[in-house]
Amino acid sequence: MNASPDVNIHPMRNHVMILIVSAGAVVVAQQTPPAPPGTVGYVKPIAPPATPLPSESASARITRFSFIAYGDTRCDCRVPNSDARVSFPAAPEVQDEHRRVVDAVLVKVKALAATPFPARFVVQSGDAAYRGPDAERWNDVFTPIVERLTRGAGLAFFFVPGNHDVTQTPVGDPQHSIGLNNTLSAISKLIPPEGSPRRLNGYATYAFAYGNAFFIGLDSNIASDPVQFAWVTNQLEHLDRRRYHHVIAFFHHPPFTSGRYSGAPTTTTLPGGLPAGGGVAPQALVIRDLYLPLFRKHHVRMVIAGHDHLFDHWVERFTDNGVTYRMDDIVSGGGGAPVYVYTGEPDLHEYLAAGAAQHVTVEHLAKPSATQSENQHHFFVIQVDGDRLTLEIIGTGAAAYAPYGGKSRIELQ
């Protein structure tokens, strides 16, 4: 008897799953669909480094290295109208500040090459371009800048989508689908391939490992997606913690921030009339409620996010079986997008109450400034030295960027 395909589109996914039933067997074939109508051209894959990052097994004995992190490289492409708010079509993409950040990264990478802690890769927490469905914003602007890191400096580059990459439209909307399709095309040669045990098929969700550190990149635009959550859970549950002393998650929407998305009331406006304050992103609330308890359960060491265009650093401490653990929550959205400011402390009462059994506390270790000019475009470096982590932040301003009480470098112990 011939098989009769039954095609089902998962409501939370952007690929098609075809179940073919034949002779009592079930075969699952996953297909990435063609870009929906309206795509503005083809997004070419970002060129990977000539020498790829060593495999998990090949790097097993490495315990000393550095990696770079930053996010939010998109420009301020608003076309002002009468009330100084955004209108479309947006202005052409210009990422001069992103170029300056990459200039500084290249200088730092060269300096680290002569130390026991060479930089091996970059993680970027989303918002590559102002409008992800527009192919030319990737091909003509973002990709050439990033290839200075991949092809030029030989760095592996790991990217997860931000809200601008897939637009603010819901899953299933053509613009969201085009944005996700463009994102997956751009990073297709940089992340684990479909079918890999470190890749969730059809998603921009994946993991990779280097030395004694394990990284999970997830799509926080769909934070409530149960398939993604199950996959991340499975990765953590089956991880060899004797090898991987540091587990680091990176995604776009931060669980905590004191900037534009803190939820704190403010009447401050940024240059151009953009409100300095706004509500807490719903994705951030899902991250708090769903992912952070999971991360505590598996002793995730660090969370890296963006979305708020500033630098913010929180330390979460909790107990598990009588042992106290530390998880650093870092917001680094200074890769080139217009800089935001401090607006106030987020309301964490419900979060702390939910974590009372684990004695959860949250310390605000480094705050952004309430003055826009004092917040810089930046990136940060994590130095891994066995079980010890050190963070150094580097800004592109004229003065040294030193948000840690006048210091730019801090031990995360």
BELURNOR-V103055 format. One record per helix or strand of 2 or more residues. SS is the DSSP state (H for helix, E for strand). FROM is the first residue (numbers start at 1). TO is the last residue. Records with the same first field share a line. If there is no record, write none. Layout:
# BELURNOR-V103055
SS = FROM-TO, FROM-TO
This chain:
# BELURNOR-V103055
E = 6-9, 16-22, 25-31, 64-70, 119-124, 156-159, 206-210, 213-217, 246-253, 302-306, 311-320, 323-332, 361-366, 378-385, 388-395, 409-411
H = 96-112, 135-152, 163-166, 174-186, 220-222, 226-237, 282-297, 349-354, 356-358, 372-374
